[in-house]
Amino acid sequence: NYEAIVLLKKEGIIKGNPDGSFRPNTPINRAEFAKILLLALDKEVQSPRGSIFTDVPAESWFAPFAETAASYGIIKGYPNGTFGAGNNINRAELFVMLSRSLDETKYGSSNFADVPDDAWFADAAAFAEKNELLDFGNAFLPSKAMTRAEVAEAVARFMEVRS
């Protein structure tokens, strides 16, 4: 995933850690991904109001990103009204957010055996598969936490799809 990481770093979409490392195998949380996605989309980030999600205080570093992504319909949060900023983002969530950012949600069926046609993320799995946003192998693994390297690869490939 080296090329994807270098590309996103050059574009100012991702940064390393304060110690200079990238830690490619570390999972990314929902707050971090909201920021990465908005930067990749080159969306203007709005000032937070702190009223969209019950667990996103307006003064938190991630509030502008969570609320802006919600205002664009990219993030909807959980049924209980929370965003879950610190939760590791899984494949289903990440690819749903990517597909929503294109304002399209109907991609048909995927060939993944672990994605039922009626799953809430089925269209996003088909979108990811058809656009080869990740090297999936035979399974989508919807609940698998995404690593920093996988996120970089998926976002870099996504940027090519949307250009």
C-alpha positions as CSV (number, residue, x, y, z in Angstrom):
1,N,0.0,0.0,0.0
2,Y,3.1,2.2,-0.1
3,E,2.1,4.1,-3.3
4,A,-1.4,4.9,-1.9
5,I,0.1,6.1,1.4
6,V,2.6,8.3,-0.4
7,L,-0.1,9.7,-2.7
8,L,-2.5,10.6,0.2
9,K,0.3,12.1,2.2
10,K,1.4,14.2,-0.7
11,E,-2.2,15.4,-1.2
12,G,-2.5,16.3,2.6
13,I,-5.2,13.7,3.2
14,I,-3.3,11.6,5.7
15,K,-0.5,12.3,8.1
16,G,1.8,10.1,10.0
17,N,2.1,9.9,13.7
18,P,4.1,12.5,15.8
19,D,7.0,10.1,16.0
20,G,7.2,9.9,12.2
21,S,5.7,6.5,11.9
22,F,2.6,5.5,9.9
23,R,1.6,2.3,11.6
24,P,-0.1,0.7,8.6
25,N,-1.5,-2.2,10.5
26,T,-3.3,-0.1,13.1
27,P,-7.1,0.2,12.8
28,I,-8.7,3.6,11.9
29,N,-11.7,4.8,13.8
30,R,-14.8,6.5,12.4
31,A,-13.7,10.0,13.4
32,E,-10.3,9.6,11.6
33,F,-12.1,8.2,8.5
34,A,-14.6,11.1,8.4
35,K,-11.7,13.5,8.2
36,I,-9.8,11.5,5.6
37,L,-12.9,11.2,3.4
38,L,-13.8,14.9,3.5
39,L,-10.2,15.8,2.7
40,A,-10.2,13.3,-0.2
41,L,-13.5,14.8,-1.5
42,D,-12.1,18.3,-1.0
43,K,-15.3,19.3,0.8
44,E,-15.4,22.5,2.8
45,V,-15.6,21.6,6.5
46,Q,-18.3,23.4,8.4
47,S,-18.1,24.8,11.9
48,P,-19.7,22.3,14.3
49,R,-22.9,23.0,16.1
50,G,-22.7,19.9,18.4
51,S,-26.3,19.0,17.8
52,I,-26.3,16.2,15.1
53,F,-24.9,13.3,17.2
54,T,-25.5,12.9,20.9
55,D,-21.8,11.8,21.4
56,V,-20.1,14.5,19.4
57,P,-19.4,17.6,21.5
58,A,-19.0,20.7,19.4
59,E,-15.5,21.3,20.9
60,S,-14.1,17.9,19.9
61,W,-11.5,17.8,17.2
62,F,-13.7,15.5,15.1
63,A,-17.0,17.4,15.4
64,P,-16.5,19.5,12.2
65,F,-15.7,16.4,10.2
66,A,-18.6,14.3,11.6
67,E,-21.1,17.0,11.3
68,T,-20.0,18.0,7.8
69,A,-20.1,14.4,6.6
70,A,-23.6,14.1,8.1
71,S,-24.8,17.2,6.4
72,Y,-23.7,15.8,3.0
73,G,-25.5,12.5,3.8
74,I,-22.3,10.5,3.9
75,I,-22.6,9.6,7.6
76,K,-25.9,8.8,9.2
77,G,-24.6,7.5,12.6
78,Y,-26.2,4.7,14.6
79,P,-29.9,4.2,15.3
80,N,-29.4,5.5,18.9
81,G,-28.3,8.9,17.6
82,T,-24.6,8.4,18.2
83,F,-21.6,8.7,15.8
84,G,-19.2,6.3,17.6
85,A,-16.1,8.4,16.8
86,G,-13.7,6.0,18.6
87,N,-15.1,2.8,17.1
88,N,-12.9,1.1,14.6
89,I,-14.4,1.6,11.1
90,N,-15.3,-1.7,9.5
91,R,-15.4,-2.5,5.8
92,A,-19.2,-2.3,5.6
93,E,-19.2,1.2,7.2
94,L,-16.3,2.5,5.1
95,F,-17.6,1.4,1.7
96,V,-21.1,2.7,2.5
97,M,-19.6,6.1,3.3
98,L,-17.6,6.0,0.1
99,S,-20.6,5.0,-2.1
100,R,-22.8,7.7,-0.4
101,S,-20.3,10.4,-1.2
102,L,-21.0,9.8,-4.9
103,D,-24.7,10.3,-4.4
104,E,-25.3,6.9,-5.8
105,T,-26.4,3.9,-3.8
106,K,-27.6,1.3,-6.4
107,Y,-24.9,-0.9,-7.7
108,G,-26.6,-4.3,-7.9
109,S,-25.4,-7.5,-6.3
110,S,-21.8,-8.5,-5.5
111,N,-20.2,-11.9,-5.9
112,F,-19.3,-12.1,-2.2
113,A,-20.8,-15.1,-0.4
114,D,-20.8,-13.2,2.9
115,V,-23.0,-10.3,1.6
116,P,-26.7,-11.1,1.5
117,D,-28.6,-9.2,-1.1
118,D,-30.7,-7.6,1.6
119,A,-27.8,-6.5,3.8
120,W,-27.7,-2.8,4.6
121,F,-24.3,-2.6,3.0
122,A,-25.0,-4.8,0.0
123,D,-24.9,-1.9,-2.6
124,A,-21.7,-0.6,-1.1
125,A,-20.1,-4.0,-1.3
126,A,-21.1,-4.2,-5.0
127,F,-19.7,-0.7,-5.5
128,A,-16.4,-1.7,-3.8
129,E,-16.1,-4.9,-5.8
130,K,-17.0,-3.4,-9.2
131,N,-14.5,-0.6,-8.7
132,E,-11.8,-2.8,-7.2
133,L,-11.4,-0.5,-4.2
134,L,-9.6,-3.2,-2.3
135,D,-8.1,-6.6,-3.0
136,F,-10.8,-8.6,-1.3
137,G,-10.1,-12.1,-2.3
138,N,-13.3,-14.2,-2.1
139,A,-14.9,-12.5,0.9
140,F,-16.0,-9.0,1.7
141,L,-15.7,-9.5,5.5
142,P,-18.1,-6.7,6.4
143,S,-17.3,-6.5,10.1
144,K,-13.5,-6.5,9.6
145,A,-11.8,-3.4,11.0
146,M,-10.0,-1.4,8.4
147,T,-6.3,-0.7,8.9
148,R,-4.6,2.5,8.1
149,A,-2.9,0.8,5.0
150,E,-6.2,-0.6,3.8
151,V,-7.9,2.8,4.2
152,A,-5.2,4.5,2.3
153,E,-5.5,2.0,-0.6
154,A,-9.3,2.1,-0.7
155,V,-9.3,6.0,-0.7
156,A,-6.6,6.3,-3.3
157,R,-8.4,3.9,-5.6
158,F,-11.7,5.7,-4.9
159,M,-10.1,9.0,-5.9
160,E,-9.3,7.5,-9.2
161,V,-12.8,6.2,-9.7
162,R,-14.4,9.6,-9.0
163,S,-12.0,11.5,-11.2
